[in-house]
């Protein structure tokens, strides 16, 4: 029996861990991602400060959630209503009876999506490169690609439910929207793990991660929703209320009356007219006289 002191951390399970979240950098928003070098279409992880053009993962589980924000503004505030299983909300009410419920967010415009309780999918996985756990949240236009991934995994006759054997490649695909260019997720099964030792390792890690808590987002991420439109200076806005706030903020940054100052100055300030010197006056008279004589 070892006499070494025991670390409490060694006894923690996955329920105590904060799984690193990988996000997709969009054309609008994602200021932090762009500060560390990400470009639209890249994946980034704020916890590890990593950037990647693509990911290769082992899928542990895909969990359905619902989120109703009850507002269109992007704020660091929790949603008004949410569901951790997509079926019942946090108060135990059935989601099926909710008038804000939608199962097809990819068919709605960005403006309509923000007023509904949309379905999203949390992909719990293992990074194939380093075996670290990861989490990818997929909603909006990326919800349909996740359903397509579920089809590839569930109906694959070779896997027979052993999803930890599939190496899933994740890239981004550019999509034209009324609000401009946006990126959604694209999944493809790259291949199957053949090494029996590696298969067993992924299986055991998958089982241990199934107990990891699925946390709902604390606030709506600006890089995960499309803007409603843009101000003339290129600033995106996500609601009419946000548009008004941005316009007011821009006006407040201007100097009081800056727009009228130039006009007012031009009307009131006396113009400086140069007074001709004696030499100039005499020269002018001589010239005038010569001109008169010529005629």
C-alpha positions as CSV (number, residue, x, y, z in Angstrom):
1,X,0.0,0.0,0.0
2,X,1.4,3.3,-1.1
3,X,2.1,6.0,1.6
4,X,2.0,8.8,-1.0
5,X,-0.6,11.5,-0.4
6,X,-3.6,11.1,-2.6
7,X,-4.8,14.0,-4.8
8,X,-8.5,14.7,-4.7
9,X,-8.3,15.6,-8.4
10,X,-7.6,12.0,-9.3
11,X,-11.0,11.0,-7.9
12,X,-12.9,13.4,-10.0
13,X,-15.1,12.0,-12.8
14,X,-16.2,13.5,-16.0
15,X,-19.2,15.1,-14.2
16,X,-16.7,17.5,-12.7
17,X,-15.0,18.5,-15.9
18,X,-15.5,21.4,-18.3
19,X,-15.3,19.8,-21.8
20,X,-13.4,22.0,-24.3
21,X,-15.9,23.6,-26.8
22,X,-14.9,24.0,-30.4
23,X,-16.7,26.7,-32.4
24,X,-16.9,27.6,-36.0
25,X,-15.6,31.1,-36.9
26,X,-18.1,33.1,-38.9
27,X,-17.7,36.1,-41.2
28,X,-19.5,38.3,-38.6
29,X,-18.6,38.3,-34.9
30,X,-16.0,36.0,-33.3
31,X,-13.7,38.8,-32.3
32,X,-11.8,36.6,-29.9
33,X,-11.3,33.9,-32.6
34,X,-10.0,36.5,-35.1
35,X,-7.7,38.0,-32.5
36,X,-5.9,34.7,-32.1
37,X,-5.6,34.2,-35.9
38,X,-8.7,32.3,-37.0
39,X,-10.4,33.2,-40.3
40,X,-14.1,32.5,-41.3
41,X,-14.5,28.8,-41.8
42,X,-11.9,27.8,-39.2
43,X,-12.6,26.0,-36.0
44,X,-11.2,27.4,-32.7
45,X,-11.2,26.4,-29.0
46,X,-11.1,29.3,-26.6
47,X,-10.0,27.1,-23.7
48,X,-6.9,25.7,-25.4
49,X,-6.5,28.7,-27.9
50,X,-6.2,26.2,-30.8
51,X,-7.2,26.9,-34.4
52,X,-7.9,24.2,-37.0
53,X,-9.2,24.0,-40.6
54,X,-10.8,20.7,-39.9
55,X,-11.3,18.2,-37.1
56,X,-11.2,14.4,-36.8
57,X,-13.2,13.0,-34.0
58,X,-14.7,9.9,-32.5
59,X,-18.4,10.6,-31.8
60,X,-19.4,9.6,-28.2
61,X,-22.9,10.9,-28.2
62,X,-25.2,13.4,-30.0
63,X,-27.6,15.1,-27.6
64,X,-30.6,17.2,-28.6
65,X,-31.3,20.4,-26.8
66,X,-33.7,23.4,-27.2
67,X,-33.1,27.0,-26.3
68,X,-35.6,29.9,-26.3
69,X,-33.9,33.2,-25.6
70,X,-37.0,35.4,-25.6
71,X,-35.0,38.3,-27.1
72,X,-33.1,39.1,-30.2
73,X,-30.2,41.0,-28.6
74,X,-26.9,39.3,-28.0
75,X,-26.4,39.4,-24.3
76,X,-24.5,37.4,-21.7
77,X,-27.8,36.4,-20.1
78,X,-29.3,32.9,-19.8
79,X,-32.2,31.9,-22.0
80,X,-35.8,32.3,-20.9
81,X,-36.5,28.6,-21.4
82,X,-34.4,25.6,-22.3
83,X,-34.4,21.8,-22.6
84,X,-31.6,19.4,-22.0
85,X,-33.3,16.6,-24.0
86,X,-35.4,18.5,-26.5
87,X,-38.6,17.0,-25.1
88,X,-39.2,18.7,-21.7
89,X,-38.1,22.0,-20.4
90,X,-36.4,22.8,-17.1
91,X,-39.8,23.1,-15.4
92,X,-40.9,19.7,-16.7
93,X,-43.3,21.1,-19.3
94,X,-43.7,19.3,-22.7
95,X,-41.9,21.0,-25.5
96,X,-44.4,19.6,-28.0
97,X,-47.0,22.0,-26.8
98,X,-44.8,25.2,-26.9
99,X,-45.9,27.7,-29.6
100,X,-42.3,28.7,-30.1
101,X,-41.0,25.2,-30.9
102,X,-39.4,24.5,-34.3
103,X,-37.6,21.4,-35.5
104,X,-36.4,22.9,-38.8
105,X,-34.4,26.0,-38.0
106,X,-32.4,25.7,-41.3
107,X,-35.7,26.5,-43.1
108,X,-36.2,29.8,-41.2
109,X,-34.6,33.1,-41.9
110,X,-32.1,34.4,-39.3
111,X,-34.7,36.9,-38.1
112,X,-37.4,34.3,-37.6
113,X,-35.0,31.8,-35.9
114,X,-34.2,34.3,-33.2
115,X,-37.9,34.5,-32.2
116,X,-38.3,30.7,-31.9
117,X,-37.3,27.9,-29.6
118,X,-34.9,26.1,-31.9
119,X,-33.5,22.6,-31.7
120,X,-29.8,22.2,-31.5
121,X,-27.4,19.3,-31.2
122,X,-24.4,18.9,-28.8
123,X,-21.8,16.6,-30.3
124,X,-19.8,15.0,-27.5
125,X,-16.6,13.5,-29.0
126,X,-13.0,12.6,-28.7
127,X,-10.3,14.4,-30.7
128,X,-8.7,11.6,-32.7
129,X,-5.3,13.5,-32.7
130,X,-4.8,13.6,-28.9
131,X,-7.7,11.7,-27.4
132,X,-8.9,14.7,-25.5
133,X,-12.7,15.2,-25.1
134,X,-14.4,17.9,-27.0
135,X,-17.9,19.4,-27.5
136,X,-19.3,21.0,-30.6
137,X,-22.7,22.8,-30.5
138,X,-24.6,22.8,-33.8
139,X,-27.8,24.7,-34.4
140,X,-29.4,26.9,-37.0
141,X,-28.1,26.0,-40.5
142,X,-25.9,23.3,-39.1
143,X,-28.7,21.3,-37.5
144,X,-29.5,19.4,-40.7
145,X,-25.9,18.3,-41.3
146,X,-25.9,16.8,-37.8
147,X,-29.0,14.8,-38.7
148,X,-27.2,13.6,-41.8
149,X,-24.3,12.5,-39.6
150,X,-26.6,10.6,-37.3
151,X,-27.9,8.8,-40.4
152,X,-24.4,7.8,-41.5
153,X,-23.6,6.4,-38.0
154,X,-26.9,4.7,-37.2
155,X,-27.4,3.0,-40.5
156,X,-23.8,1.9,-41.1
157,X,-24.0,-1.9,-41.2
158,X,-20.3,-2.2,-40.5
159,X,-20.4,-0.2,-37.2
160,X,-23.4,-2.0,-35.8
161,X,-23.7,0.7,-33.1
162,X,-20.0,0.8,-32.3
163,X,-19.7,4.5,-33.1
164,X,-16.3,4.7,-31.4
165,X,-14.9,2.9,-34.4
166,X,-15.8,5.6,-36.9
167,X,-13.3,8.5,-37.6
168,X,-15.5,11.5,-38.5
169,X,-14.0,14.3,-40.4
170,X,-15.5,17.8,-39.8
171,X,-15.0,20.7,-42.1
172,X,-17.0,23.8,-42.9
173,X,-19.0,24.7,-45.9
174,X,-19.7,28.2,-47.1
175,X,-23.4,29.1,-47.6
176,X,-25.1,32.1,-49.2
177,X,-27.8,33.6,-46.9
178,X,-29.8,36.8,-47.2
179,X,-27.5,38.3,-44.5
180,X,-24.3,37.4,-46.4
181,X,-21.9,34.5,-46.3
182,X,-22.2,32.0,-43.4
183,X,-20.5,28.7,-42.7
184,X,-22.2,25.5,-41.6
185,X,-20.7,22.1,-40.5
186,X,-20.0,19.3,-42.9
187,X,-19.4,15.7,-41.7
188,X,-18.0,12.7,-43.4
189,X,-16.9,9.3,-42.1
190,X,-13.3,9.2,-43.1
191,X,-12.6,5.6,-42.1
192,X,-12.8,3.1,-39.4
193,X,-10.3,2.4,-36.6
194,X,-8.8,-1.1,-37.2
195,X,-6.3,-1.4,-34.4
196,X,-8.0,-3.5,-31.7
197,X,-6.1,-1.8,-28.8
198,X,-7.1,1.6,-30.1
199,X,-10.7,0.5,-30.5
200,X,-10.8,-0.7,-26.9
201,X,-9.3,2.6,-25.7
202,X,-11.9,4.7,-27.6
203,X,-14.6,2.4,-26.3
204,X,-13.6,2.8,-22.6
205,X,-13.1,6.6,-23.0
206,X,-16.5,6.9,-24.7
207,X,-18.2,5.1,-21.8
208,X,-16.5,7.3,-19.2
209,X,-17.6,10.5,-21.1
210,X,-21.2,9.5,-21.2
211,X,-21.5,10.9,-17.7
212,X,-20.3,14.3,-18.6
213,X,-22.8,17.0,-18.0
214,X,-24.3,18.8,-20.9
215,X,-24.2,22.5,-20.1
216,X,-26.5,24.9,-21.9
217,X,-25.0,28.1,-23.3
218,X,-25.0,31.0,-20.8
219,X,-25.4,33.6,-23.4
220,X,-26.1,33.8,-27.1
221,X,-22.8,33.8,-29.0
222,X,-22.6,36.5,-31.7
223,X,-20.5,34.2,-33.9
224,X,-23.2,31.6,-34.0
225,X,-26.1,33.7,-35.5
226,X,-26.4,35.5,-38.7
227,X,-26.9,39.3,-38.7
228,X,-30.2,40.8,-39.7
229,X,-28.5,43.3,-41.9
230,X,-25.7,45.9,-41.7
231,X,-25.4,49.6,-41.0
232,X,-23.9,51.8,-43.8
233,X,-20.5,51.7,-42.1
234,X,-20.6,47.9,-42.2
235,X,-21.6,47.2,-38.5
236,X,-23.9,44.2,-38.3
237,X,-27.1,44.2,-36.3
238,X,-29.3,41.3,-35.3
239,X,-32.6,43.1,-34.5
240,X,-34.3,46.4,-35.1
241,X,-33.8,47.3,-31.4
242,X,-30.0,46.6,-31.7
243,X,-30.0,48.7,-34.9
244,X,-31.4,51.7,-33.0
245,X,-29.0,51.3,-30.2
246,X,-26.0,51.2,-32.5
247,X,-27.2,54.4,-34.3
248,X,-27.7,56.2,-31.0
249,X,-24.2,55.0,-29.9
250,X,-22.6,56.3,-33.0
251,X,-24.3,59.7,-32.7
252,X,-23.1,59.9,-29.1
253,X,-19.5,59.4,-30.1
254,X,-19.7,62.4,-32.4
255,X,-18.9,65.9,-31.1
256,X,-22.1,67.8,-30.2
257,X,-23.3,69.6,-33.3
258,X,-20.4,68.3,-35.4
259,X,-22.7,68.0,-38.4
260,X,-23.8,71.6,-38.2
261,X,-20.6,73.2,-37.1
262,X,-19.1,73.4,-40.5
263,X,-22.2,75.0,-42.1
264,X,-22.6,77.4,-39.2
265,X,-18.9,78.5,-39.5
266,X,-19.2,79.1,-43.2
267,X,-22.2,81.4,-42.6
268,X,-21.1,83.4,-39.7
269,X,-17.3,83.8,-39.9
270,X,-16.3,87.0,-41.8
271,X,-14.3,86.5,-44.8
272,X,-10.8,88.0,-44.9
273,X,-10.4,90.2,-47.9
274,X,-6.8,91.3,-48.7
275,X,-6.3,95.1,-48.8
276,X,-4.3,96.1,-51.8
277,X,-1.0,98.0,-50.9
278,X,-0.3,101.5,-52.3
279,X,2.1,100.0,-54.9
280,X,-0.6,97.6,-56.0
281,X,-3.2,100.4,-56.2
282,X,-0.9,102.7,-58.2
283,X,0.0,99.8,-60.6
284,X,-3.7,99.1,-61.1
285,X,-4.4,102.8,-61.9
286,X,-1.5,102.9,-64.3
287,X,-2.7,99.8,-66.0
288,X,-6.3,101.1,-66.3
289,X,-5.0,104.3,-67.8
290,X,-3.0,102.5,-70.4
291,X,-6.0,100.4,-71.3
292,X,-8.1,103.5,-71.6
293,X,-5.5,105.1,-73.9
294,X,-5.5,102.0,-76.1
295,X,-9.2,102.5,-76.7
